[in-house]
Amino acid sequence: MTIAANPKQEHGEASVDGSGVESIVFSETFIAIEKIKLTPSASAARIATYDNLTLSGFDLCLFDSSGSAVSGNVKWEVEGY
């Protein structure tokens, strides 16, 4: 059996609070996720990662260079089907 699915993409910008975690919920559920791109926006070094990935969203995590949770803005982009 073959199931045809159209590629789709979702993107946005999240404002992460001091806890260092922001939950992202997609407007539509994906069938499969192939790529996640996270781009922090800051004057100091920042590391953006994701956790708890599902087909309907993920937790966006933001850290400084010493590994401490920080607040800040992160652009995100997800590609899949």
N, CA, C, O and CB atoms as a CASP TS submission, in Angstrom:
PFRMAT TS
TARGET T0000
AUTHOR 0000-0000-0000
METHOD Language model
MODEL 1
PARENT N/A
ATOM      1  N   MET     1       0.839  -1.164   0.000  1.00  0.00           N
ATOM      2  CA  MET     1       0.000   0.000   0.000  1.00  0.00           C
ATOM      3  C   MET     1       0.894   1.240   0.000  1.00  0.00           C
ATOM      4  O   MET     1       1.873   1.311   0.743  1.00  0.00           O
ATOM      5  CB  MET     1      -0.960  -0.009   1.213  1.00  0.00           C
ATOM      6  N   THR     2       0.553   2.192  -0.822  1.00  0.00           N
ATOM      7  CA  THR     2       1.271   3.461  -0.894  1.00  0.00           C
ATOM      8  C   THR     2       0.309   4.583  -0.523  1.00  0.00           C
ATOM      9  O   THR     2      -0.826   4.635  -0.998  1.00  0.00           O
ATOM     10  CB  THR     2       1.878   3.691  -2.315  1.00  0.00           C
ATOM     11  N   ILE     3       0.781   5.462   0.320  1.00  0.00           N
ATOM     12  CA  ILE     3      -0.034   6.620   0.710  1.00  0.00           C
ATOM     13  C   ILE     3       0.668   7.869   0.197  1.00  0.00           C
ATOM     14  O   ILE     3       1.836   8.109   0.504  1.00  0.00           O
ATOM     15  CB  ILE     3      -0.246   6.687   2.275  1.00  0.00           C
ATOM     16  N   ALA     4      -0.049   8.652  -0.579  1.00  0.00           N
ATOM     17  CA  ALA     4       0.511   9.892  -1.118  1.00  0.00           C
ATOM     18  C   ALA     4       0.256  11.028  -0.136  1.00  0.00           C
ATOM     19  O   ALA     4      -0.841  11.173   0.402  1.00  0.00           O
ATOM     20  CB  ALA     4      -0.101  10.223  -2.509  1.00  0.00           C
ATOM     21  N   ALA     5       1.287  11.823   0.085  1.00  0.00           N
ATOM     22  CA  ALA     5       1.141  12.980   0.978  1.00  0.00           C
ATOM     23  C   ALA     5       1.888  14.161   0.383  1.00  0.00           C
ATOM     24  O   ALA     5       2.987  14.011  -0.153  1.00  0.00           O
ATOM     25  CB  ALA     5       1.670  12.661   2.413  1.00  0.00           C
ATOM     26  N   ASN     6       1.291  15.316   0.480  1.00  0.00           N
ATOM     27  CA  ASN     6       1.928  16.526  -0.020  1.00  0.00           C
ATOM     28  C   ASN     6       2.914  17.065   1.012  1.00  0.00           C
ATOM     29  O   ASN     6       2.631  17.064   2.210  1.00  0.00           O
ATOM     30  CB  ASN     6       0.871  17.593  -0.366  1.00  0.00           C
ATOM     31  N   PRO     7       4.076  17.527   0.541  1.00  0.00           N
ATOM     32  CA  PRO     7       5.027  18.145   1.471  1.00  0.00           C
ATOM     33  C   PRO     7       4.400  19.389   2.102  1.00  0.00           C
ATOM     34  O   PRO     7       3.628  20.103   1.462  1.00  0.00           O
ATOM     35  CB  PRO     7       6.354  18.512   0.743  1.00  0.00           C
ATOM     36  N   LYS     8       4.744  19.635   3.360  1.00  0.00           N
ATOM     37  CA  LYS     8       4.267  20.860   3.991  1.00  0.00           C
ATOM     38  C   LYS     8       5.348  21.425   4.895  1.00  0.00           C
ATOM     39  O   LYS     8       6.290  20.742   5.297  1.00  0.00           O
ATOM     40  CB  LYS     8       2.974  20.601   4.788  1.00  0.00           C
ATOM     41  N   GLN     9       5.170  22.692   5.194  1.00  0.00           N
ATOM     42  CA  GLN     9       6.151  23.430   5.987  1.00  0.00           C
ATOM     43  C   GLN     9       5.389  24.347   6.938  1.00  0.00           C
ATOM     44  O   GLN     9       4.367  24.935   6.584  1.00  0.00           O
ATOM     45  CB  GLN     9       7.136  24.249   5.071  1.00  0.00           C
ATOM     46  N   GLU    10       5.908  24.449   8.135  1.00  0.00           N
ATOM     47  CA  GLU    10       5.365  25.407   9.093  1.00  0.00           C
ATOM     48  C   GLU    10       6.523  26.166   9.711  1.00  0.00           C
ATOM     49  O   GLU    10       7.609  25.613   9.887  1.00  0.00           O
ATOM     50  CB  GLU    10       4.510  24.700  10.189  1.00  0.00           C
ATOM     51  N   HIS    11       6.296  27.432  10.041  1.00  0.00           N
ATOM     52  CA  HIS    11       7.358  28.233  10.632  1.00  0.00           C
ATOM     53  C   HIS    11       6.755  29.296  11.528  1.00  0.00           C
ATOM     54  O   HIS    11       5.563  29.596  11.466  1.00  0.00           O
ATOM     55  CB  HIS    11       8.236  28.875   9.544  1.00  0.00           C
ATOM     56  N   GLY    12       7.617  29.855  12.363  1.00  0.00           N
ATOM     57  CA  GLY    12       7.172  30.900  13.260  1.00  0.00           C
ATOM     58  C   GLY    12       8.331  31.430  14.077  1.00  0.00           C
ATOM     59  O   GLY    12       9.481  31.042  13.877  1.00  0.00           O
ATOM     60  N   GLU    13       8.017  32.312  14.987  1.00  0.00           N
ATOM     61  CA  GLU    13       9.017  32.846  15.908  1.00  0.00           C
ATOM     62  C   GLU    13       8.440  32.749  17.315  1.00  0.00           C
ATOM     63  O   GLU    13       7.308  33.163  17.565  1.00  0.00           O
ATOM     64  CB  GLU    13       9.406  34.331  15.548  1.00  0.00           C
ATOM     65  N   ALA    14       9.228  32.200  18.222  1.00  0.00           N
ATOM     66  CA  ALA    14       8.777  32.012  19.601  1.00  0.00           C
ATOM     67  C   ALA    14       9.571  32.907  20.533  1.00  0.00           C
ATOM     68  O   ALA    14      10.765  33.131  20.334  1.00  0.00           O
ATOM     69  CB  ALA    14       8.912  30.537  20.030  1.00  0.00           C
ATOM     70  N   SER    15       8.903  33.407  21.537  1.00  0.00           N
ATOM     71  CA  SER    15       9.541  34.161  22.598  1.00  0.00           C
ATOM     72  C   SER    15       9.621  33.241  23.810  1.00  0.00           C
ATOM     73  O   SER    15       8.607  32.941  24.441  1.00  0.00           O
ATOM     74  CB  SER    15       8.758  35.488  22.921  1.00  0.00           C
ATOM     75  N   VAL    16      10.826  32.800  24.130  1.00  0.00           N
ATOM     76  CA  VAL    16      11.049  31.853  25.218  1.00  0.00           C
ATOM     77  C   VAL    16      11.243  32.639  26.514  1.00  0.00           C
ATOM     78  O   VAL    16      12.017  33.595  26.556  1.00  0.00           O
ATOM     79  CB  VAL    16      12.285  30.936  24.926  1.00  0.00           C
ATOM     80  N   ASP    17      10.530  32.228  27.581  1.00  0.00           N
ATOM     81  CA  ASP    17      10.674  32.934  28.861  1.00  0.00           C
ATOM     82  C   ASP    17      11.893  32.417  29.626  1.00  0.00           C
ATOM     83  O   ASP    17      12.636  31.579  29.115  1.00  0.00           O
ATOM     84  CB  ASP    17       9.398  32.769  29.719  1.00  0.00           C
ATOM     85  N   GLY    18      12.098  32.907  30.836  1.00  0.00           N
ATOM     86  CA  GLY    18      13.276  32.578  31.634  1.00  0.00           C
ATOM     87  C   GLY    18      13.431  31.107  31.988  1.00  0.00           C
ATOM     88  O   GLY    18      14.509  30.681  32.401  1.00  0.00           O
ATOM     89  N   SER    19      12.357  30.320  31.830  1.00  0.00           N
ATOM     90  CA  SER    19      12.451  28.878  32.091  1.00  0.00           C
ATOM     91  C   SER    19      13.271  28.190  30.999  1.00  0.00           C
ATOM     92  O   SER    19      13.753  27.072  31.179  1.00  0.00           O
ATOM     93  CB  SER    19      11.040  28.245  32.179  1.00  0.00           C
ATOM     94  N   GLY    20      13.421  28.887  29.848  1.00  0.00           N
ATOM     95  CA  GLY    20      14.178  28.328  28.730  1.00  0.00           C
ATOM     96  C   GLY    20      13.387  27.369  27.866  1.00  0.00           C
ATOM     97  O   GLY    20      13.953  26.749  26.966  1.00  0.00           O
ATOM     98  N   VAL    21      12.067  27.227  28.120  1.00  0.00           N
ATOM     99  CA  VAL    21      11.249  26.277  27.353  1.00  0.00           C
ATOM    100  C   VAL    21       9.968  26.950  26.880  1.00  0.00           C
ATOM    101  O   VAL    21       9.301  27.649  27.643  1.00  0.00           O
ATOM    102  CB  VAL    21      10.914  25.025  28.203  1.00  0.00           C
ATOM    103  N   GLU    22       9.633  26.731  25.615  1.00  0.00           N
ATOM    104  CA  GLU    22       8.386  27.230  25.042  1.00  0.00           C
ATOM    105  C   GLU    22       7.765  26.099  24.222  1.00  0.00           C
ATOM    106  O   GLU    22       8.436  25.520  23.367  1.00  0.00           O
ATOM    107  CB  GLU    22       8.630  28.514  24.158  1.00  0.00           C
ATOM    108  N   SER    23       6.506  25.781  24.468  1.00  0.00           N
ATOM    109  CA  SER    23       5.819  24.732  23.710  1.00  0.00           C
ATOM    110  C   SER    23       5.309  25.296  22.394  1.00  0.00           C
ATOM    111  O   SER    23       4.656  26.339  22.359  1.00  0.00           O
ATOM    112  CB  SER    23       4.651  24.132  24.529  1.00  0.00           C
ATOM    113  N   ILE    24       5.618  24.589  21.313  1.00  0.00           N
ATOM    114  CA  ILE    24       5.179  24.958  19.972  1.00  0.00           C
ATOM    115  C   ILE    24       4.122  23.954  19.535  1.00  0.00           C
ATOM    116  O   ILE    24       4.345  22.746  19.611  1.00  0.00           O
ATOM    117  CB  ILE    24       6.379  24.998  18.963  1.00  0.00           C
ATOM    118  N   VAL    25       2.965  24.446  19.073  1.00  0.00           N
ATOM    119  CA  VAL    25       1.900  23.586  18.578  1.00  0.00           C
ATOM    120  C   VAL    25       1.670  23.935  17.110  1.00  0.00           C
ATOM    121  O   VAL    25       1.439  25.096  16.772  1.00  0.00           O
ATOM    122  CB  VAL    25       0.582  23.754  19.422  1.00  0.00           C
ATOM    123  N   PHE    26       1.735  22.927  16.240  1.00  0.00           N
ATOM    124  CA  PHE    26       1.539  23.151  14.810  1.00  0.00           C
ATOM    125  C   PHE    26       0.067  23.442  14.522  1.00  0.00           C
ATOM    126  O   PHE    26      -0.815  22.981  15.247  1.00  0.00           O
ATOM    127  CB  PHE    26       2.017  21.927  13.996  1.00  0.00           C
ATOM    128  N   SER    27      -0.194  24.202  13.469  1.00  0.00           N
ATOM    129  CA  SER    27      -1.577  24.507  13.088  1.00  0.00           C
ATOM    130  C   SER    27      -2.262  23.278  12.496  1.00  0.00           C
ATOM    131  O   SER    27      -3.485  23.155  12.567  1.00  0.00           O
ATOM    132  CB  SER    27      -1.614  25.670  12.081  1.00  0.00           C
ATOM    133  N   GLU    28      -1.477  22.362  11.908  1.00  0.00           N
ATOM    134  CA  GLU    28      -1.987  21.099  11.374  1.00  0.00           C
ATOM    135  C   GLU    28      -1.035  19.986  11.794  1.00  0.00           C
ATOM    136  O   GLU    28       0.173  20.204  11.886  1.00  0.00           O
ATOM    137  CB  GLU    28      -2.136  21.153   9.813  1.00  0.00           C
ATOM    138  N   THR    29      -1.563  18.814  12.047  1.00  0.00           N
ATOM    139  CA  THR    29      -0.739  17.671  12.424  1.00  0.00           C
ATOM    140  C   THR    29       0.017  17.148  11.204  1.00  0.00           C
ATOM    141  O   THR    29      -0.553  17.024  10.119  1.00  0.00           O
ATOM    142  CB  THR    29      -1.609  16.553  13.046  1.00  0.00           C
ATOM    143  N   PHE    30       1.290  16.845  11.384  1.00  0.00           N
ATOM    144  CA  PHE    30       2.104  16.257  10.338  1.00  0.00           C
ATOM    145  C   PHE    30       1.888  14.745  10.305  1.00  0.00           C
ATOM    146  O   PHE    30       1.488  14.153  11.307  1.00  0.00           O
ATOM    147  CB  PHE    30       3.594  16.593  10.554  1.00  0.00           C
ATOM    148  N   ILE    31       2.151  14.121   9.156  1.00  0.00           N
ATOM    149  CA  ILE    31       2.183  12.659   9.043  1.00  0.00           C
ATOM    150  C   ILE    31       3.588  12.176   9.369  1.00  0.00           C
ATOM    151  O   ILE    31       3.769  11.135  10.002  1.00  0.00           O
ATOM    152  CB  ILE    31       1.752  12.188   7.614  1.00  0.00           C
ATOM    153  N   ALA    32       4.589  12.950   8.926  1.00  0.00           N
ATOM    154  CA  ALA    32       6.003  12.653   9.199  1.00  0.00           C
ATOM    155  C   ALA    32       6.767  13.974   9.196  1.00  0.00           C
ATOM    156  O   ALA    32       6.450  14.882   8.428  1.00  0.00           O
ATOM    157  CB  ALA    32       6.604  11.646   8.137  1.00  0.00           C
ATOM    158  N   ILE    33       7.775  14.071  10.061  1.00  0.00           N
ATOM    159  CA  ILE    33       8.623  15.265  10.125  1.00  0.00           C
ATOM    160  C   ILE    33      10.011  14.888   9.644  1.00  0.00           C
ATOM    161  O   ILE    33      10.603  13.922  10.124  1.00  0.00           O
ATOM    162  CB  ILE    33       8.674  15.858  11.573  1.00  0.00           C
ATOM    163  N   GLU    34      10.527  15.657   8.690  1.00  0.00           N
ATOM    164  CA  GLU    34      11.840  15.359   8.122  1.00  0.00           C
ATOM    165  C   GLU    34      12.930  16.315   8.572  1.00  0.00           C
ATOM    166  O   GLU    34      14.099  15.934   8.623  1.00  0.00           O
ATOM    167  CB  GLU    34      11.758  15.377   6.636  1.00  0.00           C
ATOM    168  N   LYS    35      12.568  17.554   8.901  1.00  0.00           N
ATOM    169  CA  LYS    35      13.588  18.564   9.193  1.00  0.00           C
ATOM    170  C   LYS    35      13.043  19.596  10.169  1.00  0.00           C
ATOM    171  O   LYS    35      11.903  20.045  10.051  1.00  0.00           O
ATOM    172  CB  LYS    35      14.063  19.253   7.896  1.00  0.00           C
ATOM    173  N   ILE    36      13.874  19.963  11.132  1.00  0.00           N
ATOM    174  CA  ILE    36      13.554  21.053  12.060  1.00  0.00           C
ATOM    175  C   ILE    36      14.743  22.006  12.062  1.00  0.00           C
ATOM    176  O   ILE    36      15.885  21.586  12.250  1.00  0.00           O
ATOM    177  CB  ILE    36      13.244  20.515  13.519  1.00  0.00           C
ATOM    178  N   LYS    37      14.468  23.282  11.853  1.00  0.00           N
ATOM    179  CA  LYS    37      15.521  24.305  11.857  1.00  0.00           C
ATOM    180  C   LYS    37      15.184  25.328  12.940  1.00  0.00           C
ATOM    181  O   LYS    37      14.085  25.881  12.963  1.00  0.00           O
ATOM    182  CB  LYS    37      15.656  24.998  10.445  1.00  0.00           C
ATOM    183  N   LEU    38      16.139  25.574  13.836  1.00  0.00           N
ATOM    184  CA  LEU    38      15.967  26.541  14.926  1.00  0.00           C
ATOM    185  C   LEU    38      17.058  27.592  14.831  1.00  0.00           C
ATOM    186  O   LEU    38      18.235  27.252  14.714  1.00  0.00           O
ATOM    187  CB  LEU    38      16.001  25.839  16.317  1.00  0.00           C
ATOM    188  N   THR    39      16.684  28.864  14.878  1.00  0.00           N
ATOM    189  CA  THR    39      17.646  29.953  14.755  1.00  0.00           C
ATOM    190  C   THR    39      17.422  30.971  15.873  1.00  0.00           C
ATOM    191  O   THR    39      16.481  31.762  15.814  1.00  0.00           O
ATOM    192  CB  THR    39      17.530  30.632  13.368  1.00  0.00           C
ATOM    193  N   PRO    40      18.296  30.954  16.904  1.00  0.00           N
ATOM    194  CA  PRO    40      18.172  31.939  17.982  1.00  0.00           C
ATOM    195  C   PRO    40      18.537  33.333  17.482  1.00  0.00           C
ATOM    196  O   PRO    40      19.366  33.482  16.584  1.00  0.00           O
ATOM    197  CB  PRO    40      19.066  31.552  19.175  1.00  0.00           C
ATOM    198  N   SER    41      17.917  34.343  18.064  1.00  0.00           N
ATOM    199  CA  SER    41      18.208  35.728  17.727  1.00  0.00           C
ATOM    200  C   SER    41      18.667  36.436  19.005  1.00  0.00           C
ATOM    201  O   SER    41      17.860  36.744  19.882  1.00  0.00           O
ATOM    202  CB  SER    41      16.954  36.438  17.094  1.00  0.00           C
ATOM    203  N   ALA    42      19.987  36.691  19.094  1.00  0.00           N
ATOM    204  CA  ALA    42      20.523  37.315  20.309  1.00  0.00           C
ATOM    205  C   ALA    42      21.885  37.923  20.018  1.00  0.00           C
ATOM    206  O   ALA    42      22.536  37.565  19.036  1.00  0.00           O
ATOM    207  CB  ALA    42      20.628  36.285  21.463  1.00  0.00           C
ATOM    208  N   SER    43      22.312  38.839  20.868  1.00  0.00           N
ATOM    209  CA  SER    43      23.634  39.430  20.716  1.00  0.00           C
ATOM    210  C   SER    43      24.718  38.566  21.354  1.00  0.00           C
ATOM    211  O   SER    43      25.900  38.722  21.048  1.00  0.00           O
ATOM    212  CB  SER    43      23.657  40.820  21.324  1.00  0.00           C
ATOM    213  N   ALA    44      24.312  37.651  22.245  1.00  0.00           N
ATOM    214  CA  ALA    44      25.247  36.718  22.883  1.00  0.00           C
ATOM    215  C   ALA    44      24.988  35.313  22.338  1.00  0.00           C
ATOM    216  O   ALA    44      23.938  35.054  21.751  1.00  0.00           O
ATOM    217  CB  ALA    44      25.100  36.748  24.446  1.00  0.00           C
ATOM    218  N   ALA    45      25.943  34.415  22.534  1.00  0.00           N
ATOM    219  CA  ALA    45      25.798  33.042  22.051  1.00  0.00           C
ATOM    220  C   ALA    45      24.582  32.364  22.687  1.00  0.00           C
ATOM    221  O   ALA    45      24.399  32.419  23.903  1.00  0.00           O
ATOM    222  CB  ALA    45      27.073  32.232  22.348  1.00  0.00           C
ATOM    223  N   ARG    46      23.765  31.734  21.865  1.00  0.00           N
ATOM    224  CA  ARG    46      22.590  31.000  22.328  1.00  0.00           C
ATOM    225  C   ARG    46      22.529  29.661  21.591  1.00  0.00           C
ATOM    226  O   ARG    46      22.923  29.557  20.429  1.00  0.00           O
ATOM    227  CB  ARG    46      21.280  31.828  22.098  1.00  0.00           C
ATOM    228  N   ILE    47      22.031  28.648  22.284  1.00  0.00           N
ATOM    229  CA  ILE    47      21.880  27.318  21.710  1.00  0.00           C
ATOM    230  C   ILE    47      20.405  26.946  21.797  1.00  0.00           C
ATOM    231  O   ILE    47      19.836  26.894  22.887  1.00  0.00           O
ATOM    232  CB  ILE    47      22.783  26.262  22.449  1.00  0.00           C
ATOM    233  N   ALA    48      19.789  26.688  20.655  1.00  0.00           N
ATOM    234  CA  ALA    48      18.384  26.291  20.613  1.00  0.00           C
ATOM    235  C   ALA    48      18.311  24.803  20.277  1.00  0.00           C
ATOM    236  O   ALA    48      18.976  24.334  19.353  1.00  0.00           O
ATOM    237  CB  ALA    48      17.584  27.142  19.568  1.00  0.00           C
ATOM    238  N   THR    49      17.504  24.070  21.032  1.00  0.00           N
ATOM    239  CA  THR    49      17.275  22.651  20.789  1.00  0.00           C
ATOM    240  C   THR    49      15.782  22.374  20.909  1.00  0.00           C
ATOM    241  O   THR    49      15.010  23.240  21.320  1.00  0.00           O
ATOM    242  CB  THR    49      18.092  21.767  21.784  1.00  0.00           C
ATOM    243  N   TYR    50      15.383  21.150  20.543  1.00  0.00           N
ATOM    244  CA  TYR    50      13.988  20.764  20.735  1.00  0.00           C
ATOM    245  C   TYR    50      13.919  19.481  21.544  1.00  0.00           C
ATOM    246  O   TYR    50      14.869  18.699  21.593  1.00  0.00           O
ATOM    247  CB  TYR    50      13.272  20.588  19.380  1.00  0.00           C
ATOM    248  N   ASP    51      12.768  19.284  22.180  1.00  0.00           N
ATOM    249  CA  ASP    51      12.536  18.105  23.008  1.00  0.00           C
ATOM    250  C   ASP    51      11.061  17.736  22.865  1.00  0.00           C
ATOM    251  O   ASP    51      10.256  18.555  22.422  1.00  0.00           O
ATOM    252  CB  ASP    51      12.925  18.367  24.520  1.00  0.00           C
ATOM    253  N   ASN    52      10.708  16.525  23.233  1.00  0.00           N
ATOM    254  CA  ASN    52       9.309  16.068  23.222  1.00  0.00           C
ATOM    255  C   ASN    52       8.632  16.264  21.866  1.00  0.00           C
ATOM    256  O   ASN    52       7.490  16.719  21.803  1.00  0.00           O
ATOM    257  CB  ASN    52       8.518  16.802  24.289  1.00  0.00           C
ATOM    258  N   LEU    53       9.329  15.923  20.788  1.00  0.00           N
ATOM    259  CA  LEU    53       8.784  16.074  19.438  1.00  0.00           C
ATOM    260  C   LEU    53       7.649  15.090  19.196  1.00  0.00           C
ATOM    261  O   LEU    53       7.790  13.889  19.426  1.00  0.00           O
ATOM    262  CB  LEU    53       9.884  15.875  18.391  1.00  0.00           C
ATOM    263  N   THR    54       6.523  15.614  18.729  1.00  0.00           N
ATOM    264  CA  THR    54       5.391  14.803  18.280  1.00  0.00           C
ATOM    265  C   THR    54       4.984  15.305  16.905  1.00  0.00           C
ATOM    266  O   THR    54       5.566  16.264  16.398  1.00  0.00           O
ATOM    267  CB  THR    54       4.186  14.871  19.292  1.00  0.00           C
ATOM    268  N   LEU    55       4.007  14.678  16.307  1.00  0.00           N
ATOM    269  CA  LEU    55       3.526  15.121  14.997  1.00  0.00           C
ATOM    270  C   LEU    55       2.664  16.379  15.089  1.00  0.00           C
ATOM    271  O   LEU    55       2.274  16.945  14.068  1.00  0.00           O
ATOM    272  CB  LEU    55       2.734  14.009  14.332  1.00  0.00           C
ATOM    273  N   SER    56       2.368  16.815  16.320  1.00  0.00           N
ATOM    274  CA  SER    56       1.560  18.027  16.494  1.00  0.00           C
ATOM    275  C   SER    56       2.309  19.170  17.173  1.00  0.00           C
ATOM    276  O   SER    56       1.734  20.237  17.390  1.00  0.00           O
ATOM    277  CB  SER    56       0.334  17.701  17.293  1.00  0.00           C
ATOM    278  N   GLY    57       3.605  18.963  17.517  1.00  0.00           N
ATOM    279  CA  GLY    57       4.365  20.048  18.110  1.00  0.00           C
ATOM    280  C   GLY    57       5.637  19.581  18.800  1.00  0.00           C
ATOM    281  O   GLY    57       6.018  18.416  18.691  1.00  0.00           O
ATOM    282  N   PHE    58       6.295  20.497  19.513  1.00  0.00           N
ATOM    283  CA  PHE    58       7.530  20.196  20.229  1.00  0.00           C
ATOM    284  C   PHE    58       7.791  21.258  21.281  1.00  0.00           C
ATOM    285  O   PHE    58       7.170  22.322  21.274  1.00  0.00           O
ATOM    286  CB  PHE    58       8.719  20.100  19.256  1.00  0.00           C
ATOM    287  N   ASP    59       8.706  20.964  22.177  1.00  0.00           N
ATOM    288  CA  ASP    59       9.171  21.952  23.143  1.00  0.00           C
ATOM    289  C   ASP    59      10.463  22.558  22.623  1.00  0.00           C
ATOM    290  O   ASP    59      11.415  21.840  22.318  1.00  0.00           O
ATOM    291  CB  ASP    59       9.378  21.316  24.552  1.00  0.00           C
ATOM    292  N   LEU    60      10.494  23.867  22.523  1.00  0.00           N
ATOM    293  CA  LEU    60      11.678  24.596  22.084  1.00  0.00           C
ATOM    294  C   LEU    60      12.455  24.999  23.341  1.00  0.00           C
ATOM    295  O   LEU    60      11.887  25.604  24.250  1.00  0.00           O
ATOM    296  CB  LEU    60      11.293  25.857  21.208  1.00  0.00           C
ATOM    297  N   CYS    61      13.738  24.671  23.398  1.00  0.00           N
ATOM    298  CA  CYS    61      14.574  24.940  24.569  1.00  0.00           C
ATOM    299  C   CYS    61      15.702  25.888  24.174  1.00  0.00           C
ATOM    300  O   CYS    61      16.283  25.756  23.097  1.00  0.00           O
ATOM    301  CB  CYS    61      15.148  23.618  25.163  1.00  0.00           C
ATOM    302  N   LEU    62      16.007  26.845  25.051  1.00  0.00           N
ATOM    303  CA  LEU    62      17.040  27.842  24.754  1.00  0.00           C
ATOM    304  C   LEU    62      18.026  27.928  25.911  1.00  0.00           C
ATOM    305  O   LEU    62      17.635  28.052  27.072  1.00  0.00           O
ATOM    306  CB  LEU    62      16.406  29.230  24.481  1.00  0.00           C
ATOM    307  N   PHE    63      19.322  27.858  25.574  1.00  0.00           N
ATOM    308  CA  PHE    63      20.393  27.868  26.567  1.00  0.00           C
ATOM    309  C   PHE    63      21.468  28.875  26.185  1.00  0.00           C
ATOM    310  O   PHE    63      21.605  29.241  25.018  1.00  0.00           O
ATOM    311  CB  PHE    63      21.004  26.469  26.715  1.00  0.00           C
ATOM    312  N   ASP    64      22.234  29.322  27.190  1.00  0.00           N
ATOM    313  CA  ASP    64      23.414  30.129  26.889  1.00  0.00           C
ATOM    314  C   ASP    64      24.604  29.187  26.716  1.00  0.00           C
ATOM    315  O   ASP    64      24.452  27.968  26.794  1.00  0.00           O
ATOM    316  CB  ASP    64      23.688  31.186  28.021  1.00  0.00           C
ATOM    317  N   SER    65      25.780  29.750  26.482  1.00  0.00           N
ATOM    318  CA  SER    65      26.952  28.928  26.176  1.00  0.00           C
ATOM    319  C   SER    65      27.434  28.092  27.363  1.00  0.00           C
ATOM    320  O   SER    65      28.218  27.160  27.180  1.00  0.00           O
ATOM    321  CB  SER    65      28.075  29.809  25.700  1.00  0.00           C
ATOM    322  N   SER    66      26.977  28.413  28.575  1.00  0.00           N
ATOM    323  CA  SER    66      27.350  27.602  29.741  1.00  0.00           C
ATOM    324  C   SER    66      26.302  26.527  30.045  1.00  0.00           C
ATOM    325  O   SER    66      26.462  25.757  30.991  1.00  0.00           O
ATOM    326  CB  SER    66      27.542  28.500  30.969  1.00  0.00           C
ATOM    327  N   GLY    67      25.231  26.472  29.246  1.00  0.00           N
ATOM    328  CA  GLY    67      24.204  25.447  29.423  1.00  0.00           C
ATOM    329  C   GLY    67      23.052  25.843  30.318  1.00  0.00           C
ATOM    330  O   GLY    67      22.208  25.005  30.635  1.00  0.00           O
ATOM    331  N   SER    68      22.993  27.098  30.734  1.00  0.00           N
ATOM    332  CA  SER    68      21.893  27.576  31.578  1.00  0.00           C
ATOM    333  C   SER    68      20.708  27.991  30.711  1.00  0.00           C
ATOM    334  O   SER    68      20.883  28.578  29.643  1.00  0.00           O
ATOM    335  CB  SER    68      22.354  28.762  32.461  1.00  0.00           C
ATOM    336  N   ALA    69      19.492  27.677  31.183  1.00  0.00           N
ATOM    337  CA  ALA    69      18.280  28.085  30.472  1.00  0.00           C
ATOM    338  C   ALA    69      18.188  29.611  30.461  1.00  0.00           C
ATOM    339  O   ALA    69      18.454  30.263  31.471  1.00  0.00           O
ATOM    340  CB  ALA    69      17.012  27.461  31.129  1.00  0.00           C
ATOM    341  N   VAL    70      17.810  30.173  29.314  1.00  0.00           N
ATOM    342  CA  VAL    70      17.698  31.628  29.179  1.00  0.00           C
ATOM    343  C   VAL    70      16.442  31.994  28.389  1.00  0.00           C
ATOM    344  O   VAL    70      15.841  31.148  27.727  1.00  0.00           O
ATOM    345  CB  VAL    70      18.955  32.211  28.488  1.00  0.00           C
ATOM    346  N   SER    71      16.062  33.254  28.470  1.00  0.00           N
ATOM    347  CA  SER    71      14.961  33.771  27.669  1.00  0.00           C
ATOM    348  C   SER    71      15.520  34.329  26.363  1.00  0.00           C
ATOM    349  O   SER    71      16.707  34.637  26.262  1.00  0.00           O
ATOM    350  CB  SER    71      14.167  34.861  28.446  1.00  0.00           C
ATOM    351  N   GLY    72      14.642  34.453  25.364  1.00  0.00           N
ATOM    352  CA  GLY    72      15.054  35.020  24.090  1.00  0.00           C
ATOM    353  C   GLY    72      14.102  34.613  22.982  1.00  0.00           C
ATOM    354  O   GLY    72      13.132  33.891  23.209  1.00  0.00           O
ATOM    355  N   ASN    73      14.391  35.082  21.791  1.00  0.00           N
ATOM    356  CA  ASN    73      13.566  34.786  20.618  1.00  0.00           C
ATOM    357  C   ASN    73      14.256  33.759  19.732  1.00  0.00           C
ATOM    358  O   ASN    73      15.473  33.779  19.551  1.00  0.00           O
ATOM    359  CB  ASN    73      13.274  36.070  19.819  1.00  0.00           C
ATOM    360  N   VAL    74      13.437  32.856  19.182  1.00  0.00           N
ATOM    361  CA  VAL    74      13.953  31.807  18.308  1.00  0.00           C
ATOM    362  C   VAL    74      13.008  31.659  17.122  1.00  0.00           C
ATOM    363  O   VAL    74      11.802  31.483  17.300  1.00  0.00           O
ATOM    364  CB  VAL    74      14.108  30.453  19.074  1.00  0.00           C
ATOM    365  N   LYS    75      13.561  31.731  15.907  1.00  0.00           N
ATOM    366  CA  LYS    75      12.780  31.419  14.709  1.00  0.00           C
ATOM    367  C   LYS    75      12.853  29.916  14.501  1.00  0.00           C
ATOM    368  O   LYS    75      13.907  29.309  14.689  1.00  0.00           O
ATOM    369  CB  LYS    75      13.308  32.200  13.443  1.00  0.00           C
ATOM    370  N   TRP    76      11.729  29.313  14.112  1.00  0.00           N
ATOM    371  CA  TRP    76      11.687  27.865  13.889  1.00  0.00           C
ATOM    372  C   TRP    76      11.006  27.544  12.571  1.00  0.00           C
ATOM    373  O   TRP    76      10.137  28.280  12.104  1.00  0.00           O
ATOM    374  CB  TRP    76      10.961  27.160  15.042  1.00  0.00           C
ATOM    375  N   GLU    77      11.420  26.429  11.981  1.00  0.00           N
ATOM    376  CA  GLU    77      10.859  25.974  10.715  1.00  0.00           C
ATOM    377  C   GLU    77      10.828  24.446  10.720  1.00  0.00           C
ATOM    378  O   GLU    77      11.816  23.798  11.067  1.00  0.00           O
ATOM    379  CB  GLU    77      11.685  26.517   9.502  1.00  0.00           C
ATOM    380  N   VAL    78       9.698  23.883  10.336  1.00  0.00           N
ATOM    381  CA  VAL    78       9.532  22.436  10.303  1.00  0.00           C
ATOM    382  C   VAL    78       9.076  22.033   8.909  1.00  0.00           C
ATOM    383  O   VAL    78       8.183  22.657   8.335  1.00  0.00           O
ATOM    384  CB  VAL    78       8.516  21.957  11.384  1.00  0.00           C
ATOM    385  N   GLU    79       9.699  20.976   8.361  1.00  0.00           N
ATOM    386  CA  GLU    79       9.306  20.443   7.057  1.00  0.00           C
ATOM    387  C   GLU    79       8.954  18.972   7.209  1.00  0.00           C
ATOM    388  O   GLU    79       9.573  18.251   7.990  1.00  0.00           O
ATOM    389  CB  GLU    79      10.439  20.632   6.007  1.00  0.00           C
ATOM    390  N   GLY    80       7.973  18.545   6.468  1.00  0.00           N
ATOM    391  CA  GLY    80       7.572  17.149   6.495  1.00  0.00           C
ATOM    392  C   GLY    80       6.384  16.917   5.595  1.00  0.00           C
ATOM    393  O   GLY    80       6.241  17.545   4.546  1.00  0.00           O
ATOM    394  N   TYR    81       5.532  16.003   6.023  1.00  0.00           N
ATOM    395  CA  TYR    81       4.341  15.626   5.259  1.00  0.00           C
ATOM    396  C   TYR    81       3.144  15.580   6.171  1.00  0.00           C
ATOM    397  O   TYR    81       2.037  15.281   5.723  1.00  0.00           O
ATOM    398  CB  TYR    81       4.533  14.270   4.562  1.00  0.00           C
TER
END
